[in-house]
């Protein structure tokens, strides 16, 4: 029993580390000003015109995602998935901390912007791979995709792409409507959409050799 408790604690600690790294990845992406990752595009754009930080907007968005999961799955919704709520708060607050922590980094040239952007993409990928390795609870955004896949005959990969495209489209509309120009979605967003999954997959293969037991 004691070993089981230690095993579970290790998994949750790994999840928290992954979320922390992912939050800093988001912060680096924001700092680069080349567009954030699809999942962060909406909170970032909202923070530009509303009295909300990126982290607070992220928490609100995740709460909406949790509500959507409950509405989609209804009786099939497992209460354990409510663990996504404290995870959302942890991730949101850490994102704000990350944005504060990287504010001293300068990105005066386009090449510097790409360097910071790629660091952000890599950190997000590391965070995702650790989250998957932990295997305890997913972020609410992925939870919505999984919920939709349970009620519709669509593969997770295709639904994830469609979900990301939808978020980016929403971010673009909000940006044009409330700021008058396109912000938060640029070439860095496309790079993140293409590279995060590929890098996370390779890191996942490396992490598969690491056993959390014992």
Residue, then its C-alpha position, 0 to 999 in steps of 0.5 A: x500500500x505504501x509503495x502504491x502511495x509513493x507511486x501515485x505521489x511520483x506521478x502527480x509530482x511529475x505532472x506538476x513539473x511538466x505543467x511548470x515547464x509548459x507554463x514557462x514555454x507559453x511565457x517564452x512564446x508570448x515574449x517572442x511576439x511571433x504568436x503563441x501556441x494554439x491552446x494559449x492563443x485565445x487567453x493571450x488575445x483576451x488579455x490584450x483587451x480585457x482586464x485579465x492576465x494571460x494566466x487568469x484568462x487561461x484558468x477561465x478558459x479551462x473552466x469552460x472546457x471542464x463544463x463542456x466535458x460535463x455537458x458532452x459526457x453527462x452521466x459518462x463523466x467521471x468525477x475524477x476529471x474534476x482534478x483538471x480544475x486545480x491543475x488549471x489554477x496551477x497552470x494559470x498562475x505559473x503562466x503569469x509567473x513565467x511571463x513575469x520571470x522572462x520580462x527581462x529577455x530582449x527580442x530586438x531582432x527577428x532572429x532573436x524572436x525565433x530563438x525565444x519562440x523555439x525555446x518556448x516550443x521546446x519547453x511546451x513539448x517537454x511539458x506535454x511529454x511529462x504530462x503524458x508520462x505522468x498519466x494521472x490527469x490531462x489539461x482541460x483542453x485535451x479533456x474536451x477533445x477526448x470527450x468529443x471523441x467518446x461521443x463521435x467516431x473521430x480519431x483523437x489526432x484529427x479532432x485535436x487538429x480541428x480543435x486547435x484550428x478552432x481555437x486559433x480562428x476564435x483568437x483571430x476573430x477576437x483580435x480583429x473585433x476587439x483590437x482592430x488588428x491581428x495579434x497573438x497568431x503569427x508564424x510562431x503559432x504555425x510552428x508550435x502547431x507543427x513542432x510541439x507534437x513531433x518533439x513531444x512524441x520523440x521525447x515520449x519515446x525516450x521517457x518510455x524507458x524511465x520507470x516510475x515504479x520503485 
